[in-house]
Amino acid sequence: MVAVAGILVIIAAIIAIDVPPLMRKKLKKELWIFSILLLFGTALSIAQALNIKIPNPLDWITAIYKPLSDMIEKLLK
Protein backbone atom coordinates (compact mmCIF):
# COMPACT_ATOMS: atom_id res chain seq x y z
CA MET A 1 0.00 0.00 0.00
CA VAL A 2 2.92 2.34 0.60
CA ALA A 3 3.96 1.95 -3.04
CA VAL A 4 0.48 2.92 -4.23
CA ALA A 5 0.49 5.97 -1.97
CA GLY A 6 3.91 6.94 -3.33
CA ILE A 7 2.69 6.59 -6.89
CA LEU A 8 -0.31 8.79 -6.15
CA VAL A 9 1.89 11.45 -4.55
CA ILE A 10 4.15 11.50 -7.61
CA ILE A 11 1.12 11.68 -9.92
CA ALA A 12 -0.23 14.62 -7.90
CA ALA A 13 3.12 16.40 -8.29
CA ILE A 14 3.14 15.76 -12.05
CA ILE A 15 -0.38 17.16 -12.33
CA ALA A 16 0.53 20.21 -10.23
CA ILE A 17 3.50 20.95 -12.49
CA ASP A 18 2.09 20.19 -15.93
CA VAL A 19 -1.62 21.00 -15.88
CA PRO A 20 -1.68 24.73 -14.96
CA PRO A 21 0.36 25.84 -18.02
CA LEU A 22 -1.88 23.78 -20.27
CA MET A 23 -4.97 25.36 -18.76
CA ARG A 24 -3.52 28.90 -18.96
CA LYS A 25 -2.74 28.44 -22.66
CA LYS A 26 -6.18 26.80 -23.18
CA LEU A 27 -4.67 23.72 -24.80
CA LYS A 28 -7.66 21.43 -24.34
CA LYS A 29 -6.60 18.72 -26.78
CA GLU A 30 -3.17 18.45 -25.21
CA LEU A 31 -4.73 18.36 -21.75
CA TRP A 32 -7.01 15.48 -22.78
CA ILE A 33 -4.14 13.49 -24.25
CA PHE A 34 -1.99 14.20 -21.20
CA SER A 35 -4.80 13.08 -18.90
CA ILE A 36 -5.46 9.86 -20.82
CA LEU A 37 -1.78 8.90 -20.96
CA LEU A 38 -1.26 9.79 -17.30
CA LEU A 39 -4.30 7.73 -16.30
CA PHE A 40 -3.06 4.76 -18.35
CA GLY A 41 0.43 5.01 -16.87
CA THR A 42 -0.95 5.37 -13.36
CA ALA A 43 -3.14 2.30 -13.74
CA LEU A 44 -0.22 0.24 -15.02
CA SER A 45 2.05 1.46 -12.23
CA ILE A 46 -0.48 0.67 -9.52
CA ALA A 47 -1.16 -2.76 -11.04
CA GLN A 48 2.55 -3.51 -11.04
CA ALA A 49 2.93 -2.28 -7.45
CA LEU A 50 0.10 -4.62 -6.40
CA ASN A 51 1.79 -7.56 -8.20
CA ILE A 52 -1.06 -7.98 -10.67
CA LYS A 53 0.00 -9.93 -13.74
CA ILE A 54 0.14 -7.56 -16.70
CA PRO A 55 0.05 -9.23 -20.12
CA ASN A 56 3.03 -8.65 -22.36
CA PRO A 57 2.09 -6.95 -25.67
CA LEU A 58 4.81 -8.93 -27.44
CA ASP A 59 2.88 -12.14 -26.68
CA TRP A 60 -0.14 -10.71 -28.51
CA ILE A 61 1.96 -9.70 -31.52
CA THR A 62 3.55 -13.16 -31.61
CA ALA A 63 0.13 -14.82 -31.50
CA ILE A 64 -1.06 -12.71 -34.43
CA TYR A 65 1.99 -13.15 -36.66
CA LYS A 66 2.93 -16.75 -35.81
CA PRO A 67 0.53 -18.37 -38.34
CA LEU A 68 1.77 -16.01 -41.07
CA SER A 69 5.36 -16.77 -40.19
CA ASP A 70 4.71 -20.52 -40.30
CA MET A 71 3.04 -20.22 -43.69
CA ILE A 72 5.93 -18.24 -45.19
CA GLU A 73 8.43 -20.67 -43.70
CA LYS A 74 6.63 -23.63 -45.36
CA LEU A 75 6.59 -21.80 -48.69
CA LEU A 76 10.32 -21.14 -48.59
CA LYS A 77 11.34 -24.73 -47.79
Secondary structure in CASP SS format (residue, H / E / C, confidence):
PFRMAT SS
TARGET T0000
AUTHOR 0000-0000-0000
METHOD secondary structure of the structure
MODEL  1
M C 1.00
V H 1.00
A H 1.00
V H 1.00
A H 1.00
G H 1.00
I H 1.00
L H 1.00
V H 1.00
I H 1.00
I H 1.00
A H 1.00
A H 1.00
I H 1.00
I H 1.00
A H 1.00
I H 1.00
D H 1.00
V H 1.00
P H 1.00
P H 1.00
L H 1.00
M H 1.00
R H 1.00
K C 1.00
K C 1.00
L C 1.00
K H 1.00
K H 1.00
E H 1.00
L H 1.00
W H 1.00
I H 1.00
F H 1.00
S H 1.00
I H 1.00
L H 1.00
L H 1.00
L H 1.00
F H 1.00
G H 1.00
T H 1.00
A H 1.00
L H 1.00
S H 1.00
I H 1.00
A H 1.00
Q H 1.00
A H 1.00
L C 1.00
N C 1.00
I C 1.00
K C 1.00
I C 1.00
P C 1.00
N C 1.00
P H 1.00
L H 1.00
D H 1.00
W H 1.00
I H 1.00
T H 1.00
A H 1.00
I H 1.00
Y H 1.00
K H 1.00
P H 1.00
L H 1.00
S H 1.00
D H 1.00
M H 1.00
I H 1.00
E H 1.00
K H 1.00
L H 1.00
L H 1.00
K C 1.00
END
